[in-house]
């Protein structure tokens, strides 16, 4: 229990590293670096998404090969330069480099804390564990986005908001190096005790699979894994859009930096806190229904952002977007853990997170291109439609993966 709680704290620090950018960087792009094209302004999200997606894949493989803790510590070492690069950046290219480092760091640290928590808990509490993990991370994103908004409103966009990132990196590296213990042995013991599902659905997935087979099953062939993977990708596609374009949309209506910080924080705050409920709820009612409903609620939240023109309206829309994301985020990870055999589960998590965080890059390119051609609101409408379609894919392709709920239907 002590190690689990420690990993929750570590993941909160991981989230804080991401949160330092959410309010400030979109405004820096426009106000200090004078980027007028949305596609150019969102290059930092593209760099982050590509780096994080690729590192997620290797992070899962390296966690199986070398152990979880070395990968976690390596991720924090990569994080150390990020706030310094953002403080000193004389050109937008430096910001892009900082976000490559941030993506690599997040891919190693966040993926590893997920894998380590799955190692530590049994199948019956997997949803709760993922809810606590993601709640800690995204609550920290929200708190840091809010804090940096107020700091920027008082002291300017640089350097003070990024002092928080320096503190987070130092704490994360210290805790991971000195107090976190290796958990790979838990997964190895679980693999030895693993039993087949009553319906026989996963019989072809028993035992260790090579990397190519894990990638194929998770991405395309296995119905639940592939449905979950595409939903994760679309979820982060709309998050990438929200990260890069929402602050610019809000600023265009004359809102202050402090108010923009509030709006930017509401979405991950509801997302983060909501996962404390939804992760455990998925252990009781199953995974599939929450995922379908969550994608549709996200779509509604995006639509309300697109039609909104007031602070109050955007508060409601941001809260809905956060609630929908809270319904799906821990549930998707729990579903991966339900299906993947312990012998290759870390690699399946890595493949899932490869596709999921590739959504950041797709959201940056798609959102920026659509905004340049048709405007920000049109871009949001398109992504709202994609999100709704993703929910329907889950409804028709995925089966229930929670062991107890699935057994009830055998």
N, C-alpha and C positions, 0 to 999 in steps of 0.2 A: 504493500500500500504506500509506503514512504517513497519508493522509487516511482510509482505511478504519479503521485502528487508532484514529485520533483519534475517529472517530464511534462506535466501540465504547465508548471511555471516556465520551464525552458521554452515550450511552444508559445507561451504568451510573449516572451522576448523575441521569438522568431516573428510573430505577428507585428510586434512593435517596429521591427526593422522595415517591414512593408508599409506600415501606417505612416511613417515619417514622410512618405512621398505623396500620399493620396490627395491632400489639399494643396500642397505647395507647388509640386512640379508642373501641373497644368497651367498654373498662373505664371510660374517662371518662364515657361515656353513663350507665352504671349508678351509678358511685361518686361522681361530682362533680355531674352534672346530674340524677341520680335519675329517669331515664327507665325506667319499668317495662314499658311495652308494647314488644314487639319491633319492631313496625311503625314506631313513633315513633323508636326508637333507630337504625333503619337508614335514616333519611331522609338522612343524610350520604352514604351509598352511592348512593341514588337521585339526589341532586343531582350527585354526581360522574359517575355513569353517563350521565345525560342531557346534561350539559355536554360530556363527552368525546366521546360519540357524535356529537353535532351538529358539534362542532369538527373531528372526523376528516374528515367529509364536505367541509367548507369548506377544511380544510387541504390536501387533495389538489387541489382546484380552484385554490386560491391558489398552490400549489407549481408548477403548470403555467403560471399566468398571470404571477406575479411572481418566480419562482425559489424554490429550496429554502431558501437561507440566510436571507433575510428572514423567512420563516415560522418557522424554527428560533429565531432571535433573539427574535422577538415572543413565542414560547412561553415562553422563559426570563424575559422581562420580566414576564409574567403570573404566573410562579411565585414571584417575590420576596416578595409579601405573605403567602403561605400560612403559613409557620411562625410569623410574627408574629401573624396572626389566631388561630392555634391556641393560642399562648402567652397572649394577652390576652383570649380569649373570655370575656365575663361571662355569656353565655347560649348555649343550643344553637343559636340562630339564627346566631350568629357562626361556629360550626363548619360549618354548612350553607353559608354564604357562602364560607368558606375552601375548601370542597370544590367549589364552582362554579369558583373560580379554579384549583384543582388540576386539575379535569377539562378546562378550556380549555387549560391549559398542557400537560397530558399529550397531549391531542389534537393539538396543534401540534408538540410536540417529538418524541414517540415516532413519530408518523406520518412526520415528515420524515426522521428518521434511518433508518427503514425504506426510504423511497423513495430516499434518497441512496445507501444501500448497494446496492440493486437497480440503480441507475444505474451504479455503479462496477464491478459484476461481470457476467460473461456468464451465459448460461442454464445452462451445465454446472455452475456453482458457486453457483447461486442458493440452494439449500437450505443449503449451508455458511454462506453469508453471513447468512441469516436465523437460523440456529442461533447464530452468534456474536453477532448483535444481541440476540436474545431472551435468550440465556444471560447476557450482560452485564447487561441490565436486571433480570432476575428473580433473579439471584444477588445483585445490589445490594438488591433488595427483601428478600430473605431475611436478608442480613447486617445491614441496617438494622433490620428487625423484631427480630432477636436482640439487637442492641446496645441498642435502645430499651427492650426488656424488662428487660435488666439495669440500665440506667440508671434506669428507673422503679422497679425493686425497691429500688434504693439511695437514690435522691434524691426519689422521688415521680413522679406522672404528669405534672406540669408544674412548671417550664418546661424543665428540662434535656434531656429526650428530643428536643425540637424544635430544639435548637441545631444538631443534625446537618443539619436541613433548611436552616437559614440558610447553612451552609457549602456544601451541595450547590448551592443556587441561585446563590451568588456564583461558584463554580467553573464551573458550566454556562454562565452568561451570559458570563463572561470568555472561556472557550475558544471558544464559538460565535461571539462577536463578533470575536475577534482572530485565530483560527487556522483555523477551518473555511472551506473554499472551496466555491463554487457547483458543483453537479454536473449541472444541467439539460442542459448541452451534451452530456453523454454519452448521455442518453436521446434527444436529437434526432439524434445520429449513428446510434444503433442503429436508430431508426425508418427512416432512409434505407437501411439494409442489411438490414432485416427480411425473412425468407423464410417462405413458407407451410409448414404442416405437410404431411408426405407423404400423410396420409390425407384431406387437404382439409377437416378438421373446422372449422377456424377461418376459412374463406374469407369468410364473411359478416361477420367481425369486423375485417377489414383496414381500414387507414386510420383517420382521426380520426372519432370519434363525438361527437355532441352530449351534453350532460350528462344529458339525459333518457334517451337510449339507453344510456349507460353505467350509469345507475342501474338500468334495467330488466333489462339483460343480467346484471349482477352479482347482482341481488337475486332474480330470478325465472326468466328465460328460458333462459340458458345453463346446461346441466346441471351442469357441473363448478363453475362460479362460484357458482351458487345453492346447491349442496350444501355447498360449502366455507363459504359465508356463514352458513347456518343452523348448521353445526357450530361456527363461531366464536362465534356468539351464545350457544349452549347452553354452550360452554366457559366463557364469562365469566359466564353465569347461575350456574353452580355455584361460580365463584370469588367472586362477590359474596356468595353464601350463606356460603362458608367465611370470608371476610373479616369479615362482620358477626356470625355466630352461633357459629362454632367457639370463639372466646375465651370467650364467655359460657357455653357448654356445659362447657368445661374448668374454668372458675372455679366452676361450680355443684358440682363434685365436690371442691372444696377445694384444687385445685392452686395453687401460689404463682404470682405474676406472672412470676418468672424461668422457671419450668417452662412456663407458658403461652407465654412468648416463644420457648422452644425449639420447642414444637410448632407454633406459628405460622410459625416460620422453616423448619422441615423441608420443608414442602410447596413453597414457592417455591425453596428451595435445590436440591432434587432436580430440580425443574422447570428451574431455570436451568442447572445443570451438565449435566443430561441432554441439553439442546439442543445442546451441543457435539458429541454423538454423533449425535443423531437428525436434525439438519439435514443433515449430510453423508451420513448413511445414506439419506435420501430421494433424494439425487442418484444413489445406486447402485441402490436397489431400487424406486424409484418412490414416489409420494405416497399413492395411495389406500389401500394396505394399512396403512400406518402410522397414517393418520387413523382408519380403522375400529377398529383394535386399540386405539389410544389412547383413544378415547371409551369403549370397553368397560372398559378398565382404570380409567379415572376413575370409572365407575359402581361398580365393585367397591370402590375406595377409599372412596367416599362411603358405601356400604353398611356397610363396616367401621367407619367413624366412628360411624354410627348405632347400631350394636350394641355399641360399645366402652364400657368403663367404667374403664380403667386407662391410666396414662401409657405403658406399653410397647405396649399394643394400639393406642393412637392414634399412636404413632411409626410403626408398620407401616402403618396406614391413611393417614397423611399422606404417607409415602414413596410409596405406590402412587398416590395422587392426583397427586403431583408427577410421577411417572414417566409416567402416562397423558397428563398435560398436556404434558410435554416431547415426547412422540411426535407430538402434533398441532400445537402452536403454531407452530413455524417452518415446518412442512410445509404448513399452510394458507396462509401468506403466500407460500411458494414456488409453490404451485399457482396463486394469483392472478397471480403474475408469469409463469408458464408460458403462461397463456391470454390475458391482456390484452395488446393491442398496445402497443408503447412510446409511441405517440402519446397514448393515454388510460390508460396503466397507473397513473399517480399518482392519477387520479380513481377508478379501480377499487379501488385500495388504500383510498382514502378512503371509498368506499361500503361495502366489506367491513368496515372498522373502525367505520363508523357502526353497522352491525347488530351487530358483535361486541361493542362496548362498550355498546351498548344492553342487552346481556345483564346488565350490572351493575345497571341500573335494574330490569329484570324480576326479577332474583334478589333484590334488596332488597324489592320489593313482594310477590312471591310467597312468599319465604322468611319475611318478617316476618308476613304474614297467616296462613300455615299454622302458624307457631310460636305465634302468639297463640291460634289455635283449638285446635290439636292437640298443640302442644309442639314443641321443637326437633328431636327425633329423627324425628318424623313428617315434618317439613318436609324433612329430609335424605333420607329414603326416597323422597319424591316426586321430588326433584331427581335422585336416582340413577336412577330409572326414566326420566325425561326424557332424561338423558344417554345411556343405553343405546339409547333409541329414535332419538336423533340419529345414533348410529353406524350404525344399520341404514339410515337414510335415505341416508347416504353410500355404504353398500355397494350399494344398489340404483340410485341415481341418478347417481353420479359415474363418469366414465371416467378412465383413467390420463392425467395431464397432462404428465408429464415427457417432454421431446422424445425422448430416446434410448429410454426404456422403451416409449413409445407406438409409436415407429417399429419396434421389434422385433416388434410384434404386427400390423403392416400386411401 
